[in-house]
Amino acid sequence: MASKMSGGVSVTEIDELMISVAGIRGVVGLALTPETTLRFARAYGTFCRKGRESPRDRPKVLVARDTRPSGEMLHHSVLAGLLDTCCEVIDLGIAATPTLQLAIFHHEADGAVAITASHNPQEWNALKFFQPNGMYLNKVKGKQFLDLTEAGEFTRCRWDTLGTWTEDTEATRRHLDRIETLVDVTAIRRRKLKVVLDCCNGAAGVISPLLLRELGCERVLINCDLTGHFPHSPEPVKENLAQLCQAVRESGADVGFAHDPDVDRIAVVTEKGEAVGEEYSLVLSTAYVLSKVQGPVVTNLSTTQTMRDLAVQHGCEMHWTPIGDVNVSEKMKEVGAVIGGEGNGGVILPEIQYARDGVGALALLLEYLATSGKSMSALIDELPRYAIVKRTVQFPRDRIHQAWDELQQTISADEVDDRDGLKFVWETRWVHVRPSGTEPIVRVIAEAAKEAEANRLCDAVEERLRLVAAA
């Protein structure tokens, strides 16, 4: 097995461990093994111990996982590494990642580890590391952690100073209570919405069905078991929602929702059984929030320009950040944003926490439906619409710099943003090309008034990438 460490993606093959400031990710049994997991858990325990002299002065670290079959094995490795480094471990078991992040505040913890590969296929798993503020490790703290891991100088405890382990079985309940205090529960119950929910047999099964019941919705649940055997590709994008669309049509539901396995994302299907695209989870949430309160809006560079249009419509500031939950979250906190997130279905509601929260977004969108008195398709029809095209391209990692040079020399744009890959921007269209932070690919995303124009932008980029790869 080969592995490389850096502040960004560093792999070209699936048998290499993907290491970034946010955590590690790999195919279980190839790159990601119990031994690797143990090493990173010991490193994180040591990282959380910084400034503590006595082994009995234990940092408090939370742990949770999604439902993947490999999760239990990796869970034990994480526990062993944290206990070996004198940590006080609080175990949430199977829980949504936003549930874990919110629990950091409840326990006043020094950090947390989520065992989940989010939208990646079932053979993948990952460790994600968090700060005491509930956000992922940022670039500075992530580099400190990776440097410590590479040095291999970890805290070791004797038999009489080992860490401790307890369970937290109320974290999901606290998360639900938090959400339900921030939405109009009475209005949602009065509307008596019929909702189809697809949990992809992931961690959403422990929380979102319960939320729907408590909000008085008639539930049609599909793939809400906790088996971790995904019935379809787990990323909540249009092409993976055929079963949900069919279930909405056949049941005559008002709306359908899909989560990814760790529940930080959500996708919407209208009452017509049409998947509107993961971008519009954030767009709909933003339209509703800005109709009630005005303030700054934050999203990443790959998100639809509809967000800009909504901000302008309501006289609000618009801020763009590099890709990554922590980049958006930190900017939101800095500017006092009222709404933010990412175009992958990740909605950040600061009244709950500065983290993508698919459960909170579910409640907010139900409130929007309930209070508007309109259908989901009608709400979407009111929005500015563009055609967005998302592609992935296999590309040699060692040729990325040459590709960037080629693209900058051959594409003329009104503006070029190089904070995260390259984004070429014109008045009503843009194309963004960047290496993925979670997969061994380059992503090419374009948006324009018409799909044909967005495809032409992607074609132009892919052509330049092919020329560089063949040179």
Stockholm file with secondary structure:
# STOCKHOLM 1.0

chainA/1-471         MASKMSGGVSVTEIDELMISVAGIRGVVGLALTPETTLRFARAYGTFCRKGRESPRDRPKVLVARDTRPSGEMLHHSVLAGLLDTCCEVIDLGIAATPTLQLAIFHHEADGAVAITASHNPQEWNALKFFQPNGMYLNKVKGKQFLDLTEAGEFTRCRWDTLGTWTEDTEATRRHLDRIETLVDVTAIRRRKLKVVLDCCNGAAGVISPLLLRELGCERVLINCDLTGHFPHSPEPVKENLAQLCQAVRESGADVGFAHDPDVDRIAVVTEKGEAVGEEYSLVLSTAYVLSKVQGPVVTNLSTTQTMRDLAVQHGCEMHWTPIGDVNVSEKMKEVGAVIGGEGNGGVILPEIQYARDGVGALALLLEYLATSGKSMSALIDELPRYAIVKRTVQFPRDRIHQAWDELQQTISADEVDDRDGLKFVWETRWVHVRPSGTEPIVRVIAEAAKEAEANRLCDAVEERLRLVAAA
#=GR chainA/1-471 SS CEECCCSSCCCSSTTEEEEETTEEEEEBTTTBCHHHHHHHHHHHHHHHTTTCCSTTSCCEEEEEECSCTTHHHHHHHHHHHHHHTTCEEEEEEECCHHHHHHHHHHHTCSEEEEECCTTSCTTEEEEEEECTTSSBCCHHHHHHHHHHHHHTCCCCCCTTSCCEEEECSCHHHHHHHHHHTTSCHHHHHHHTCEEEEECTTSGGGGTHHHHHHHTTCEEEEESCSSSCCCSSCSSCSGGGCHHHHHHHHHHTCSEEEEECTTSSCEEEECTTSCBCCTHHHHHHHHHHHHHHCCCCEEEETTSCTHHHHHHHHTTCCEEEECSSHHHHHHHHHHHTCSEEEETTTEEECTTTCSSBCHHHHHHHHHHHHHHHCSCHHHHHHTSCCCEEEEEEECCCGGGHHHHHHHHHHHCCCSEEECSSSEEEECSSCEEEEEECSSSSSEEEEEEESSHHHHHHHHHHHHHHHHHHHHC
#=GC SS_cons         CEECCCSSCCCSSTTEEEEETTEEEEEBTTTBCHHHHHHHHHHHHHHHTTTCCSTTSCCEEEEEECSCTTHHHHHHHHHHHHHHTTCEEEEEEECCHHHHHHHHHHHTCSEEEEECCTTSCTTEEEEEEECTTSSBCCHHHHHHHHHHHHHTCCCCCCTTSCCEEEECSCHHHHHHHHHHTTSCHHHHHHHTCEEEEECTTSGGGGTHHHHHHHTTCEEEEESCSSSCCCSSCSSCSGGGCHHHHHHHHHHTCSEEEEECTTSSCEEEECTTSCBCCTHHHHHHHHHHHHHHCCCCEEEETTSCTHHHHHHHHTTCCEEEECSSHHHHHHHHHHHTCSEEEETTTEEECTTTCSSBCHHHHHHHHHHHHHHHCSCHHHHHHTSCCCEEEEEEECCCGGGHHHHHHHHHHHCCCSEEECSSSEEEECSSCEEEEEECSSSSSEEEEEEESSHHHHHHHHHHHHHHHHHHHHC
//
